[in-house]
Amino acid sequence: MDFGAVVAVLMGTVLVNNYVLNRFLGICPFLGVTKELKNSIGMGLSITFVMVFASAITWPINNFILRQHELDYLQTIVFVLVIAAFVQLVEITLKKYVPSLYKAFGVFLPLMATNCSILAVTLENVRGDLTLGLSLLTAFGSGFGVMLAMVVFSGIREHIESANPPQAFRGVPIKLISVAILSLSFFGFSSVIENLFH
């Protein structure tokens, strides 16, 4: 794969096909953990780690075991188990080495085991017949895209909390309106990237 293709895949997964802002998957930790920049970065890195390593394990499991024995219908169940195992690994590691971040994640860390954006990446990689290298690159770009969305929204939330919106917009409504506007800004990248690589 040449450098241009790598850049195209990364820009596509990070900006154009962002799982949170374009496909609206994995919204729970996105809305729950983005109060502080540190938590957003930590959760984004954790999601990226799980996406990459889950893709690295689910690809050979799918290609060498499930497809060989015509068990493709078990993909979702097997992939959820792999993702849950990696989430447990991340949870144990954070609890031991970064307890403050572990406490900040709260309930959202165990929920990452059923994070639909992580499952979607692994399923799309194998159903799209991507190579292992391209699957890992796509998973990394997708995870980085989720982290970018969380970091940007974290900054927006800091400004929202210091502002004084009308009573009807306080709380969840202003967050959802902000996410919608942020999502629209990411949709603008699709035409830029199409013209850049064609």
Secondary structure as UniProt FT lines:
FT   HELIX           3..11
FT   HELIX           12..16
FT   TURN            19..22
FT   HELIX           27..32
FT   TURN            34..35
FT   HELIX           37..61
FT   HELIX           62..66
FT   TURN            67..70
FT   HELIX           72..74
FT   HELIX           75..97
FT   HELIX           99..105
FT   TURN            106..107
FT   HELIX           108..111
FT   HELIX           112..114
FT   HELIX           116..127
FT   TURN            128..129
FT   HELIX           132..162
FT   HELIX           167..169
FT   TURN            170..171
FT   HELIX           172..187
FT   HELIX           189..196
//
